[in-house]
Amino acid sequence: MHKNTPAPNTPWWKFGHVWMVIAGPAIVVVASFITLYLAISRPDPVLSEDYYRKGLDINKTLGNETSLAPALQARNHAATGVQPASNAPAEP
């Protein structure tokens, strides 16, 4: 008999590898119950029937010239608050 060979009467729960194999599926089962609880306790809000029309109305109000600024200028405006320069060509 080898030095690392367990005794023939050793119960299965005394082997560390068995618990490592059991731990994976057990963690998944616990996580699924947590996910189920979160899904039931926090339902998604229901959209109104005319959500599409409201979205179109919002897009009409956002159609000004500064919304068409290049991405870098728009990002700088968001960070500093300085309005981007107009893209119109300068008059001679």
PyMOL Python script that loads the backbone (N, CA, C, O; Angstrom):
from pymol import cmd

cmd.read_pdbstr("""\
ATOM      1  N   MET A   1       0.842  -1.163   0.000  1.00  0.00           N
ATOM      2  CA  MET A   1       0.000   0.000   0.000  1.00  0.00           C
ATOM      3  C   MET A   1       0.896   1.238   0.000  1.00  0.00           C
ATOM      4  O   MET A   1       1.886   1.309   0.728  1.00  0.00           O
ATOM      5  N   HIS A   2       0.517   2.228  -0.850  1.00  0.00           N
ATOM      6  CA  HIS A   2       1.303   3.456  -0.934  1.00  0.00           C
ATOM      7  C   HIS A   2       1.040   4.363   0.257  1.00  0.00           C
ATOM      8  O   HIS A   2       0.066   4.205   0.993  1.00  0.00           O
ATOM      9  N   LYS A   3       1.938   5.310   0.415  1.00  0.00           N
ATOM     10  CA  LYS A   3       1.831   6.240   1.538  1.00  0.00           C
ATOM     11  C   LYS A   3       0.611   7.167   1.397  1.00  0.00           C
ATOM     12  O   LYS A   3      -0.031   7.479   2.399  1.00  0.00           O
ATOM     13  N   ASN A   4       0.273   7.622   0.153  1.00  0.00           N
ATOM     14  CA  ASN A   4      -0.827   8.552  -0.086  1.00  0.00           C
ATOM     15  C   ASN A   4      -2.163   7.866  -0.340  1.00  0.00           C
ATOM     16  O   ASN A   4      -3.170   8.555  -0.505  1.00  0.00           O
ATOM     17  N   THR A   5      -2.211   6.592  -0.376  1.00  0.00           N
ATOM     18  CA  THR A   5      -3.455   5.870  -0.615  1.00  0.00           C
ATOM     19  C   THR A   5      -4.299   5.895   0.657  1.00  0.00           C
ATOM     20  O   THR A   5      -3.819   5.524   1.728  1.00  0.00           O
ATOM     21  N   PRO A   6      -5.575   6.338   0.543  1.00  0.00           N
ATOM     22  CA  PRO A   6      -6.422   6.377   1.742  1.00  0.00           C
ATOM     23  C   PRO A   6      -6.767   4.972   2.223  1.00  0.00           C
ATOM     24  O   PRO A   6      -6.708   3.995   1.477  1.00  0.00           O
ATOM     25  N   ALA A   7      -7.116   4.919   3.451  1.00  0.00           N
ATOM     26  CA  ALA A   7      -7.534   3.638   4.014  1.00  0.00           C
ATOM     27  C   ALA A   7      -8.826   3.204   3.337  1.00  0.00           C
ATOM     28  O   ALA A   7      -9.609   4.064   2.935  1.00  0.00           O
ATOM     29  N   PRO A   8      -9.079   1.924   3.196  1.00  0.00           N
ATOM     30  CA  PRO A   8     -10.261   1.450   2.483  1.00  0.00           C
ATOM     31  C   PRO A   8     -11.575   1.845   3.149  1.00  0.00           C
ATOM     32  O   PRO A   8     -12.604   1.851   2.474  1.00  0.00           O
ATOM     33  N   ASN A   9     -11.591   2.166   4.407  1.00  0.00           N
ATOM     34  CA  ASN A   9     -12.828   2.501   5.100  1.00  0.00           C
ATOM     35  C   ASN A   9     -13.045   4.010   5.263  1.00  0.00           C
ATOM     36  O   ASN A   9     -13.878   4.425   6.068  1.00  0.00           O
ATOM     37  N   THR A  10     -12.309   4.831   4.514  1.00  0.00           N
ATOM     38  CA  THR A  10     -12.448   6.283   4.632  1.00  0.00           C
ATOM     39  C   THR A  10     -13.742   6.715   3.952  1.00  0.00           C
ATOM     40  O   THR A  10     -13.972   6.354   2.798  1.00  0.00           O
ATOM     41  N   PRO A  11     -14.608   7.493   4.648  1.00  0.00           N
ATOM     42  CA  PRO A  11     -15.859   7.940   4.035  1.00  0.00           C
ATOM     43  C   PRO A  11     -15.600   8.987   2.941  1.00  0.00           C
ATOM     44  O   PRO A  11     -14.565   9.654   2.932  1.00  0.00           O
ATOM     45  N   TRP A  12     -16.547   9.109   2.041  1.00  0.00           N
ATOM     46  CA  TRP A  12     -16.363   9.968   0.867  1.00  0.00           C
ATOM     47  C   TRP A  12     -16.259  11.439   1.228  1.00  0.00           C
ATOM     48  O   TRP A  12     -15.597  12.191   0.512  1.00  0.00           O
ATOM     49  N   TRP A  13     -16.885  11.876   2.309  1.00  0.00           N
ATOM     50  CA  TRP A  13     -16.903  13.306   2.635  1.00  0.00           C
ATOM     51  C   TRP A  13     -15.576  13.796   3.216  1.00  0.00           C
ATOM     52  O   TRP A  13     -15.405  14.994   3.444  1.00  0.00           O
ATOM     53  N   LYS A  14     -14.664  12.903   3.451  1.00  0.00           N
ATOM     54  CA  LYS A  14     -13.362  13.298   3.970  1.00  0.00           C
ATOM     55  C   LYS A  14     -12.359  13.607   2.856  1.00  0.00           C
ATOM     56  O   LYS A  14     -11.215  13.960   3.145  1.00  0.00           O
ATOM     57  N   PHE A  15     -12.760  13.482   1.611  1.00  0.00           N
ATOM     58  CA  PHE A  15     -11.902  13.803   0.486  1.00  0.00           C
ATOM     59  C   PHE A  15     -12.190  15.235   0.032  1.00  0.00           C
ATOM     60  O   PHE A  15     -13.338  15.588  -0.237  1.00  0.00           O
ATOM     61  N   GLY A  16     -11.135  16.061  -0.052  1.00  0.00           N
ATOM     62  CA  GLY A  16     -11.291  17.455  -0.434  1.00  0.00           C
ATOM     63  C   GLY A  16     -11.779  17.646  -1.858  1.00  0.00           C
ATOM     64  O   GLY A  16     -12.522  18.589  -2.131  1.00  0.00           O
ATOM     65  N   HIS A  17     -11.379  16.775  -2.768  1.00  0.00           N
ATOM     66  CA  HIS A  17     -11.783  16.910  -4.166  1.00  0.00           C
ATOM     67  C   HIS A  17     -13.281  16.705  -4.356  1.00  0.00           C
ATOM     68  O   HIS A  17     -13.878  17.297  -5.256  1.00  0.00           O
ATOM     69  N   VAL A  18     -13.876  15.897  -3.543  1.00  0.00           N
ATOM     70  CA  VAL A  18     -15.319  15.667  -3.631  1.00  0.00           C
ATOM     71  C   VAL A  18     -16.066  16.960  -3.338  1.00  0.00           C
ATOM     72  O   VAL A  18     -17.034  17.288  -4.024  1.00  0.00           O
ATOM     73  N   TRP A  19     -15.623  17.695  -2.327  1.00  0.00           N
ATOM     74  CA  TRP A  19     -16.285  18.954  -1.979  1.00  0.00           C
ATOM     75  C   TRP A  19     -16.055  20.020  -3.043  1.00  0.00           C
ATOM     76  O   TRP A  19     -16.904  20.887  -3.253  1.00  0.00           O
ATOM     77  N   MET A  20     -14.924  19.958  -3.704  1.00  0.00           N
ATOM     78  CA  MET A  20     -14.675  20.900  -4.788  1.00  0.00           C
ATOM     79  C   MET A  20     -15.614  20.620  -5.969  1.00  0.00           C
ATOM     80  O   MET A  20     -16.076  21.552  -6.627  1.00  0.00           O
ATOM     81  N   VAL A  21     -15.890  19.376  -6.231  1.00  0.00           N
ATOM     82  CA  VAL A  21     -16.811  19.007  -7.305  1.00  0.00           C
ATOM     83  C   VAL A  21     -18.249  19.374  -6.933  1.00  0.00           C
ATOM     84  O   VAL A  21     -19.011  19.812  -7.795  1.00  0.00           O
ATOM     85  N   ILE A  22     -18.622  19.207  -5.692  1.00  0.00           N
ATOM     86  CA  ILE A  22     -19.982  19.521  -5.235  1.00  0.00           C
ATOM     87  C   ILE A  22     -20.192  21.031  -5.141  1.00  0.00           C
ATOM     88  O   ILE A  22     -21.309  21.502  -5.356  1.00  0.00           O
ATOM     89  N   ALA A  23     -19.154  21.798  -4.827  1.00  0.00           N
ATOM     90  CA  ALA A  23     -19.279  23.238  -4.595  1.00  0.00           C
ATOM     91  C   ALA A  23     -19.729  23.986  -5.849  1.00  0.00           C
ATOM     92  O   ALA A  23     -20.526  24.919  -5.742  1.00  0.00           O
ATOM     93  N   GLY A  24     -19.248  23.610  -7.027  1.00  0.00           N
ATOM     94  CA  GLY A  24     -19.626  24.312  -8.259  1.00  0.00           C
ATOM     95  C   GLY A  24     -21.126  24.318  -8.506  1.00  0.00           C
ATOM     96  O   GLY A  24     -21.723  25.392  -8.588  1.00  0.00           O
ATOM     97  N   PRO A  25     -21.750  23.158  -8.628  1.00  0.00           N
ATOM     98  CA  PRO A  25     -23.202  23.137  -8.827  1.00  0.00           C
ATOM     99  C   PRO A  25     -23.979  23.735  -7.653  1.00  0.00           C
ATOM    100  O   PRO A  25     -25.033  24.336  -7.864  1.00  0.00           O
ATOM    101  N   ALA A  26     -23.487  23.587  -6.428  1.00  0.00           N
ATOM    102  CA  ALA A  26     -24.189  24.157  -5.272  1.00  0.00           C
ATOM    103  C   ALA A  26     -24.201  25.680  -5.340  1.00  0.00           C
ATOM    104  O   ALA A  26     -25.215  26.301  -5.018  1.00  0.00           O
ATOM    105  N   ILE A  27     -23.099  26.289  -5.750  1.00  0.00           N
ATOM    106  CA  ILE A  27     -23.040  27.747  -5.894  1.00  0.00           C
ATOM    107  C   ILE A  27     -23.997  28.211  -6.980  1.00  0.00           C
ATOM    108  O   ILE A  27     -24.653  29.242  -6.831  1.00  0.00           O
ATOM    109  N   VAL A  28     -24.083  27.460  -8.072  1.00  0.00           N
ATOM    110  CA  VAL A  28     -24.993  27.823  -9.161  1.00  0.00           C
ATOM    111  C   VAL A  28     -26.447  27.753  -8.701  1.00  0.00           C
ATOM    112  O   VAL A  28     -27.247  28.614  -9.068  1.00  0.00           O
ATOM    113  N   VAL A  29     -26.798  26.763  -7.919  1.00  0.00           N
ATOM    114  CA  VAL A  29     -28.169  26.634  -7.422  1.00  0.00           C
ATOM    115  C   VAL A  29     -28.504  27.806  -6.502  1.00  0.00           C
ATOM    116  O   VAL A  29     -29.586  28.383  -6.615  1.00  0.00           O
ATOM    117  N   VAL A  30     -27.605  28.163  -5.604  1.00  0.00           N
ATOM    118  CA  VAL A  30     -27.838  29.291  -4.699  1.00  0.00           C
ATOM    119  C   VAL A  30     -27.970  30.589  -5.504  1.00  0.00           C
ATOM    120  O   VAL A  30     -28.857  31.398  -5.230  1.00  0.00           O
ATOM    121  N   ALA A  31     -27.099  30.789  -6.489  1.00  0.00           N
ATOM    122  CA  ALA A  31     -27.161  31.995  -7.316  1.00  0.00           C
ATOM    123  C   ALA A  31     -28.454  32.061  -8.112  1.00  0.00           C
ATOM    124  O   ALA A  31     -28.985  33.150  -8.328  1.00  0.00           O
ATOM    125  N   SER A  32     -28.972  30.922  -8.552  1.00  0.00           N
ATOM    126  CA  SER A  32     -30.224  30.926  -9.308  1.00  0.00           C
ATOM    127  C   SER A  32     -31.403  31.326  -8.413  1.00  0.00           C
ATOM    128  O   SER A  32     -32.319  32.007  -8.874  1.00  0.00           O
ATOM    129  N   PHE A  33     -31.391  30.918  -7.158  1.00  0.00           N
ATOM    130  CA  PHE A  33     -32.461  31.336  -6.248  1.00  0.00           C
ATOM    131  C   PHE A  33     -32.373  32.836  -5.944  1.00  0.00           C
ATOM    132  O   PHE A  33     -33.396  33.508  -5.822  1.00  0.00           O
ATOM    133  N   ILE A  34     -31.159  33.349  -5.825  1.00  0.00           N
ATOM    134  CA  ILE A  34     -30.994  34.794  -5.621  1.00  0.00           C
ATOM    135  C   ILE A  34     -31.497  35.550  -6.847  1.00  0.00           C
ATOM    136  O   ILE A  34     -32.174  36.569  -6.709  1.00  0.00           O
ATOM    137  N   THR A  35     -31.178  35.069  -8.028  1.00  0.00           N
ATOM    138  CA  THR A  35     -31.648  35.699  -9.261  1.00  0.00           C
ATOM    139  C   THR A  35     -33.159  35.635  -9.366  1.00  0.00           C
ATOM    140  O   THR A  35     -33.787  36.611  -9.776  1.00  0.00           O
ATOM    141  N   LEU A  36     -33.750  34.523  -9.008  1.00  0.00           N
ATOM    142  CA  LEU A  36     -35.207  34.390  -9.016  1.00  0.00           C
ATOM    143  C   LEU A  36     -35.842  35.394  -8.058  1.00  0.00           C
ATOM    144  O   LEU A  36     -36.834  36.034  -8.407  1.00  0.00           O
ATOM    145  N   TYR A  37     -35.290  35.540  -6.865  1.00  0.00           N
ATOM    146  CA  TYR A  37     -35.810  36.505  -5.897  1.00  0.00           C
ATOM    147  C   TYR A  37     -35.742  37.924  -6.461  1.00  0.00           C
ATOM    148  O   TYR A  37     -36.707  38.682  -6.359  1.00  0.00           O
ATOM    149  N   LEU A  38     -34.603  38.280  -7.055  1.00  0.00           N
ATOM    150  CA  LEU A  38     -34.460  39.626  -7.619  1.00  0.00           C
ATOM    151  C   LEU A  38     -35.433  39.858  -8.768  1.00  0.00           C
ATOM    152  O   LEU A  38     -35.978  40.954  -8.904  1.00  0.00           O
ATOM    153  N   ALA A  39     -35.656  38.851  -9.589  1.00  0.00           N
ATOM    154  CA  ALA A  39     -36.573  38.994 -10.723  1.00  0.00           C
ATOM    155  C   ALA A  39     -38.016  39.156 -10.259  1.00  0.00           C
ATOM    156  O   ALA A  39     -38.777  39.908 -10.868  1.00  0.00           O
ATOM    157  N   ILE A  40     -38.398  38.472  -9.208  1.00  0.00           N
ATOM    158  CA  ILE A  40     -39.773  38.558  -8.718  1.00  0.00           C
ATOM    159  C   ILE A  40     -39.990  39.842  -7.919  1.00  0.00           C
ATOM    160  O   ILE A  40     -41.050  40.460  -8.028  1.00  0.00           O
ATOM    161  N   SER A  41     -39.014  40.249  -7.126  1.00  0.00           N
ATOM    162  CA  SER A  41     -39.211  41.405  -6.248  1.00  0.00           C
ATOM    163  C   SER A  41     -39.041  42.741  -6.966  1.00  0.00           C
ATOM    164  O   SER A  41     -39.514  43.758  -6.458  1.00  0.00           O
ATOM    165  N   ARG A  42     -38.384  42.781  -8.129  1.00  0.00           N
ATOM    166  CA  ARG A  42     -38.156  44.031  -8.856  1.00  0.00           C
ATOM    167  C   ARG A  42     -38.566  43.868 -10.318  1.00  0.00           C
ATOM    168  O   ARG A  42     -37.704  43.748 -11.189  1.00  0.00           O
ATOM    169  N   PRO A  43     -39.865  43.862 -10.599  1.00  0.00           N
ATOM    170  CA  PRO A  43     -40.303  43.672 -11.992  1.00  0.00           C
ATOM    171  C   PRO A  43     -39.990  44.896 -12.844  1.00  0.00           C
ATOM    172  O   PRO A  43     -39.882  46.010 -12.332  1.00  0.00           O
ATOM    173  N   ASP A  44     -39.847  44.679 -14.142  1.00  0.00           N
ATOM    174  CA  ASP A  44     -39.595  45.770 -15.075  1.00  0.00           C
ATOM    175  C   ASP A  44     -40.838  46.635 -15.200  1.00  0.00           C
ATOM    176  O   ASP A  44     -41.959  46.129 -15.141  1.00  0.00           O
ATOM    177  N   PRO A  45     -40.642  47.952 -15.374  1.00  0.00           N
ATOM    178  CA  PRO A  45     -41.808  48.825 -15.545  1.00  0.00           C
ATOM    179  C   PRO A  45     -42.453  48.599 -16.915  1.00  0.00           C
ATOM    180  O   PRO A  45     -41.776  48.250 -17.883  1.00  0.00           O
ATOM    181  N   VAL A  46     -43.759  48.803 -16.981  1.00  0.00           N
ATOM    182  CA  VAL A  46     -44.495  48.618 -18.227  1.00  0.00           C
ATOM    183  C   VAL A  46     -44.417  49.920 -19.019  1.00  0.00           C
ATOM    184  O   VAL A  46     -44.604  51.002 -18.464  1.00  0.00           O
ATOM    185  N   LEU A  47     -44.142  49.811 -20.309  1.00  0.00           N
ATOM    186  CA  LEU A  47     -44.101  50.989 -21.165  1.00  0.00           C
ATOM    187  C   LEU A  47     -45.517  51.457 -21.462  1.00  0.00           C
ATOM    188  O   LEU A  47     -46.456  50.662 -21.506  1.00  0.00           O
ATOM    189  N   SER A  48     -45.651  52.760 -21.664  1.00  0.00           N
ATOM    190  CA  SER A  48     -46.964  53.272 -22.037  1.00  0.00           C
ATOM    191  C   SER A  48     -47.257  52.889 -23.486  1.00  0.00           C
ATOM    192  O   SER A  48     -46.349  52.558 -24.250  1.00  0.00           O
ATOM    193  N   GLU A  49     -48.517  52.939 -23.846  1.00  0.00           N
ATOM    194  CA  GLU A  49     -48.928  52.520 -25.186  1.00  0.00           C
ATOM    195  C   GLU A  49     -48.374  53.430 -26.280  1.00  0.00           C
ATOM    196  O   GLU A  49     -48.132  52.977 -27.399  1.00  0.00           O
ATOM    197  N   ASP A  50     -48.172  54.711 -25.965  1.00  0.00           N
ATOM    198  CA  ASP A  50     -47.717  55.642 -26.990  1.00  0.00           C
ATOM    199  C   ASP A  50     -46.247  56.035 -26.796  1.00  0.00           C
ATOM    200  O   ASP A  50     -45.873  57.184 -27.028  1.00  0.00           O
ATOM    201  N   TYR A  51     -45.417  55.075 -26.369  1.00  0.00           N
ATOM    202  CA  TYR A  51     -44.010  55.358 -26.127  1.00  0.00           C
ATOM    203  C   TYR A  51     -43.286  55.796 -27.401  1.00  0.00           C
ATOM    204  O   TYR A  51     -42.375  56.622 -27.341  1.00  0.00           O
ATOM    205  N   TYR A  52     -43.677  55.258 -28.534  1.00  0.00           N
ATOM    206  CA  TYR A  52     -43.001  55.582 -29.791  1.00  0.00           C
ATOM    207  C   TYR A  52     -43.271  57.032 -30.181  1.00  0.00           C
ATOM    208  O   TYR A  52     -42.359  57.740 -30.608  1.00  0.00           O
ATOM    209  N   ARG A  53     -44.516  57.476 -30.035  1.00  0.00           N
ATOM    210  CA  ARG A  53     -44.858  58.858 -30.378  1.00  0.00           C
ATOM    211  C   ARG A  53     -44.135  59.829 -29.454  1.00  0.00           C
ATOM    212  O   ARG A  53     -43.659  60.871 -29.906  1.00  0.00           O
ATOM    213  N   LYS A  54     -44.047  59.506 -28.173  1.00  0.00           N
ATOM    214  CA  LYS A  54     -43.332  60.362 -27.229  1.00  0.00           C
ATOM    215  C   LYS A  54     -41.848  60.443 -27.588  1.00  0.00           C
ATOM    216  O   LYS A  54     -41.232  61.501 -27.454  1.00  0.00           O
ATOM    217  N   GLY A  55     -41.287  59.352 -28.034  1.00  0.00           N
ATOM    218  CA  GLY A  55     -39.883  59.354 -28.456  1.00  0.00           C
ATOM    219  C   GLY A  55     -39.665  60.219 -29.676  1.00  0.00           C
ATOM    220  O   GLY A  55     -38.657  60.920 -29.768  1.00  0.00           O
ATOM    221  N   LEU A  56     -40.600  60.182 -30.620  1.00  0.00           N
ATOM    222  CA  LEU A  56     -40.484  61.040 -31.798  1.00  0.00           C
ATOM    223  C   LEU A  56     -40.583  62.507 -31.415  1.00  0.00           C
ATOM    224  O   LEU A  56     -39.859  63.333 -31.970  1.00  0.00           O
ATOM    225  N   ASP A  57     -41.462  62.850 -30.481  1.00  0.00           N
ATOM    226  CA  ASP A  57     -41.592  64.230 -30.022  1.00  0.00           C
ATOM    227  C   ASP A  57     -40.305  64.706 -29.342  1.00  0.00           C
ATOM    228  O   ASP A  57     -39.887  65.848 -29.533  1.00  0.00           O
ATOM    229  N   ILE A  58     -39.690  63.848 -28.565  1.00  0.00           N
ATOM    230  CA  ILE A  58     -38.432  64.209 -27.904  1.00  0.00           C
ATOM    231  C   ILE A  58     -37.343  64.442 -28.943  1.00  0.00           C
ATOM    232  O   ILE A  58     -36.563  65.386 -28.816  1.00  0.00           O
ATOM    233  N   ASN A  59     -37.279  63.605 -29.959  1.00  0.00           N
ATOM    234  CA  ASN A  59     -36.266  63.770 -31.007  1.00  0.00           C
ATOM    235  C   ASN A  59     -36.454  65.078 -31.764  1.00  0.00           C
ATOM    236  O   ASN A  59     -35.468  65.665 -32.211  1.00  0.00           O
ATOM    237  N   LYS A  60     -37.675  65.551 -31.923  1.00  0.00           N
ATOM    238  CA  LYS A  60     -37.915  66.821 -32.613  1.00  0.00           C
ATOM    239  C   LYS A  60     -37.370  67.985 -31.801  1.00  0.00           C
ATOM    240  O   LYS A  60     -36.863  68.952 -32.370  1.00  0.00           O
ATOM    241  N   THR A  61     -37.467  67.904 -30.477  1.00  0.00           N
ATOM    242  CA  THR A  61     -36.955  68.995 -29.648  1.00  0.00           C
ATOM    243  C   THR A  61     -35.437  68.993 -29.571  1.00  0.00           C
ATOM    244  O   THR A  61     -34.840  70.018 -29.240  1.00  0.00           O
ATOM    245  N   LEU A  62     -34.805  67.880 -29.864  1.00  0.00           N
ATOM    246  CA  LEU A  62     -33.343  67.789 -29.793  1.00  0.00           C
ATOM    247  C   LEU A  62     -32.672  68.107 -31.120  1.00  0.00           C
ATOM    248  O   LEU A  62     -31.450  67.994 -31.212  1.00  0.00           O
ATOM    249  N   GLY A  63     -33.392  68.489 -32.123  1.00  0.00           N
ATOM    250  CA  GLY A  63     -32.834  68.680 -33.458  1.00  0.00           C
ATOM    251  C   GLY A  63     -32.183  70.023 -33.680  1.00  0.00           C
ATOM    252  O   GLY A  63     -32.393  70.610 -34.741  1.00  0.00           O
ATOM    253  N   ASN A  64     -31.402  70.556 -32.746  1.00  0.00           N
ATOM    254  CA  ASN A  64     -30.723  71.830 -32.956  1.00  0.00           C
ATOM    255  C   ASN A  64     -29.335  71.612 -33.548  1.00  0.00           C
ATOM    256  O   ASN A  64     -28.882  70.474 -33.668  1.00  0.00           O
ATOM    257  N   GLU A  65     -28.656  72.703 -33.920  1.00  0.00           N
ATOM    258  CA  GLU A  65     -27.373  72.616 -34.612  1.00  0.00           C
ATOM    259  C   GLU A  65     -26.262  72.038 -33.737  1.00  0.00           C
ATOM    260  O   GLU A  65     -25.401  71.313 -34.236  1.00  0.00           O
ATOM    261  N   THR A  66     -26.270  72.347 -32.447  1.00  0.00           N
ATOM    262  CA  THR A  66     -25.169  71.882 -31.596  1.00  0.00           C
ATOM    263  C   THR A  66     -25.206  70.372 -31.383  1.00  0.00           C
ATOM    264  O   THR A  66     -24.194  69.774 -31.016  1.00  0.00           O
ATOM    265  N   SER A  67     -26.348  69.758 -31.608  1.00  0.00           N
ATOM    266  CA  SER A  67     -26.385  68.306 -31.444  1.00  0.00           C
ATOM    267  C   SER A  67     -25.654  67.595 -32.565  1.00  0.00           C
ATOM    268  O   SER A  67     -25.381  66.398 -32.467  1.00  0.00           O
ATOM    269  N   LEU A  68     -25.330  68.323 -33.643  1.00  0.00           N
ATOM    270  CA  LEU A  68     -24.603  67.733 -34.757  1.00  0.00           C
ATOM    271  C   LEU A  68     -23.110  68.033 -34.689  1.00  0.00           C
ATOM    272  O   LEU A  68     -22.392  67.804 -35.663  1.00  0.00           O
ATOM    273  N   ALA A  69     -22.632  68.543 -33.555  1.00  0.00           N
ATOM    274  CA  ALA A  69     -21.216  68.851 -33.391  1.00  0.00           C
ATOM    275  C   ALA A  69     -20.400  67.565 -33.443  1.00  0.00           C
ATOM    276  O   ALA A  69     -20.905  66.499 -33.091  1.00  0.00           O
ATOM    277  N   PRO A  70     -19.146  67.654 -33.877  1.00  0.00           N
ATOM    278  CA  PRO A  70     -18.289  66.456 -33.870  1.00  0.00           C
ATOM    279  C   PRO A  70     -18.164  65.892 -32.461  1.00  0.00           C
ATOM    280  O   PRO A  70     -18.357  66.596 -31.470  1.00  0.00           O
ATOM    281  N   ALA A  71     -17.843  64.632 -32.398  1.00  0.00           N
ATOM    282  CA  ALA A  71     -17.832  63.930 -31.114  1.00  0.00           C
ATOM    283  C   ALA A  71     -16.852  64.552 -30.129  1.00  0.00           C
ATOM    284  O   ALA A  71     -17.169  64.656 -28.944  1.00  0.00           O
ATOM    285  N   LEU A  72     -15.682  64.965 -30.577  1.00  0.00           N
ATOM    286  CA  LEU A  72     -14.692  65.527 -29.671  1.00  0.00           C
ATOM    287  C   LEU A  72     -15.193  66.829 -29.057  1.00  0.00           C
ATOM    288  O   LEU A  72     -15.025  67.059 -27.860  1.00  0.00           O
ATOM    289  N   GLN A  73     -15.811  67.686 -29.880  1.00  0.00           N
ATOM    290  CA  GLN A  73     -16.333  68.944 -29.360  1.00  0.00           C
ATOM    291  C   GLN A  73     -17.495  68.692 -28.401  1.00  0.00           C
ATOM    292  O   GLN A  73     -17.598  69.346 -27.363  1.00  0.00           O
ATOM    293  N   ALA A  74     -18.349  67.768 -28.737  1.00  0.00           N
ATOM    294  CA  ALA A  74     -19.481  67.469 -27.869  1.00  0.00           C
ATOM    295  C   ALA A  74     -19.002  66.901 -26.543  1.00  0.00           C
ATOM    296  O   ALA A  74     -19.567  67.219 -25.497  1.00  0.00           O
ATOM    297  N   ARG A  75     -17.977  66.074 -26.568  1.00  0.00           N
ATOM    298  CA  ARG A  75     -17.437  65.518 -25.327  1.00  0.00           C
ATOM    299  C   ARG A  75     -16.831  66.624 -24.477  1.00  0.00           C
ATOM    300  O   ARG A  75     -17.031  66.651 -23.263  1.00  0.00           O
ATOM    301  N   ASN A  76     -16.085  67.547 -25.109  1.00  0.00           N
ATOM    302  CA  ASN A  76     -15.483  68.644 -24.363  1.00  0.00           C
ATOM    303  C   ASN A  76     -16.556  69.547 -23.774  1.00  0.00           C
ATOM    304  O   ASN A  76     -16.396  70.058 -22.665  1.00  0.00           O
ATOM    305  N   HIS A  77     -17.641  69.747 -24.499  1.00  0.00           N
ATOM    306  CA  HIS A  77     -18.740  70.563 -23.980  1.00  0.00           C
ATOM    307  C   HIS A  77     -19.344  69.908 -22.742  1.00  0.00           C
ATOM    308  O   HIS A  77     -19.678  70.587 -21.771  1.00  0.00           O
ATOM    309  N   ALA A  78     -19.478  68.598 -22.784  1.00  0.00           N
ATOM    310  CA  ALA A  78     -20.051  67.891 -21.638  1.00  0.00           C
ATOM    311  C   ALA A  78     -19.129  67.988 -20.427  1.00  0.00           C
ATOM    312  O   ALA A  78     -19.604  68.043 -19.293  1.00  0.00           O
ATOM    313  N   ALA A  79     -17.817  68.010 -20.656  1.00  0.00           N
ATOM    314  CA  ALA A  79     -16.872  68.040 -19.546  1.00  0.00           C
ATOM    315  C   ALA A  79     -16.652  69.449 -19.006  1.00  0.00           C
ATOM    316  O   ALA A  79     -16.499  69.624 -17.798  1.00  0.00           O
ATOM    317  N   THR A  80     -16.635  70.470 -19.889  1.00  0.00           N
ATOM    318  CA  THR A  80     -16.278  71.813 -19.452  1.00  0.00           C
ATOM    319  C   THR A  80     -17.454  72.770 -19.398  1.00  0.00           C
ATOM    320  O   THR A  80     -17.405  73.749 -18.653  1.00  0.00           O
ATOM    321  N   GLY A  81     -18.502  72.523 -20.156  1.00  0.00           N
ATOM    322  CA  GLY A  81     -19.640  73.423 -20.199  1.00  0.00           C
ATOM    323  C   GLY A  81     -19.510  74.509 -21.244  1.00  0.00           C
ATOM    324  O   GLY A  81     -20.413  75.334 -21.383  1.00  0.00           O
ATOM    325  N   VAL A  82     -18.395  74.534 -21.994  1.00  0.00           N
ATOM    326  CA  VAL A  82     -18.182  75.536 -23.031  1.00  0.00           C
ATOM    327  C   VAL A  82     -18.876  75.085 -24.299  1.00  0.00           C
ATOM    328  O   VAL A  82     -18.688  73.949 -24.733  1.00  0.00           O
ATOM    329  N   GLN A  83     -19.680  75.956 -24.905  1.00  0.00           N
ATOM    330  CA  GLN A  83     -20.396  75.614 -26.136  1.00  0.00           C
ATOM    331  C   GLN A  83     -19.396  75.411 -27.275  1.00  0.00           C
ATOM    332  O   GLN A  83     -18.466  76.207 -27.405  1.00  0.00           O
ATOM    333  N   PRO A  84     -19.551  74.380 -28.102  1.00  0.00           N
ATOM    334  CA  PRO A  84     -18.647  74.170 -29.237  1.00  0.00           C
ATOM    335  C   PRO A  84     -18.862  75.249 -30.284  1.00  0.00           C
ATOM    336  O   PRO A  84     -19.954  75.801 -30.420  1.00  0.00           O
ATOM    337  N   ALA A  85     -17.798  75.537 -31.019  1.00  0.00           N
ATOM    338  CA  ALA A  85     -17.878  76.545 -32.081  1.00  0.00           C
ATOM    339  C   ALA A  85     -18.777  76.035 -33.185  1.00  0.00           C
ATOM    340  O   ALA A  85     -18.862  74.832 -33.430  1.00  0.00           O
ATOM    341  N   SER A  86     -19.450  76.965 -33.851  1.00  0.00           N
ATOM    342  CA  SER A  86     -20.358  76.601 -34.934  1.00  0.00           C
ATOM    343  C   SER A  86     -19.546  76.057 -36.096  1.00  0.00           C
ATOM    344  O   SER A  86     -18.409  76.479 -36.307  1.00  0.00           O
ATOM    345  N   ASN A  87     -20.114  75.124 -36.853  1.00  0.00           N
ATOM    346  CA  ASN A  87     -19.432  74.537 -38.005  1.00  0.00           C
ATOM    347  C   ASN A  87     -19.635  75.352 -39.261  1.00  0.00           C
ATOM    348  O   ASN A  87     -19.160  74.960 -40.328  1.00  0.00           O
ATOM    349  N   ALA A  88     -20.325  76.473 -39.170  1.00  0.00           N
ATOM    350  CA  ALA A  88     -20.568  77.304 -40.341  1.00  0.00           C
ATOM    351  C   ALA A  88     -19.277  77.968 -40.777  1.00  0.00           C
ATOM    352  O   ALA A  88     -18.470  78.363 -39.936  1.00  0.00           O
ATOM    353  N   PRO A  89     -19.066  78.099 -42.100  1.00  0.00           N
ATOM    354  CA  PRO A  89     -17.821  78.731 -42.581  1.00  0.00           C
ATOM    355  C   PRO A  89     -17.805  80.218 -42.206  1.00  0.00           C
ATOM    356  O   PRO A  89     -18.847  80.873 -42.175  1.00  0.00           O
ATOM    357  N   ALA A  90     -16.622  80.728 -41.926  1.00  0.00           N
ATOM    358  CA  ALA A  90     -16.464  82.119 -41.548  1.00  0.00           C
ATOM    359  C   ALA A  90     -16.702  83.017 -42.749  1.00  0.00           C
ATOM    360  O   ALA A  90     -16.336  82.668 -43.871  1.00  0.00           O
ATOM    361  N   GLU A  91     -17.312  84.166 -42.519  1.00  0.00           N
ATOM    362  CA  GLU A  91     -17.576  85.100 -43.616  1.00  0.00           C
ATOM    363  C   GLU A  91     -16.309  85.886 -43.944  1.00  0.00           C
ATOM    364  O   GLU A  91     -15.575  86.280 -43.037  1.00  0.00           O
ATOM    365  N   PRO A  92     -16.039  86.121 -45.256  1.00  0.00           N
ATOM    366  CA  PRO A  92     -14.792  86.815 -45.645  1.00  0.00           C
ATOM    367  C   PRO A  92     -14.822  88.278 -45.359  1.00  0.00           C
ATOM    368  O   PRO A  92     -13.848  88.980 -45.633  1.00  0.00           O
TER     369      PRO A  92
END
""", "prot")
cmd.dss("prot")
cmd.show_as("cartoon", "prot")
cmd.util.cbc("prot")
cmd.orient("prot")
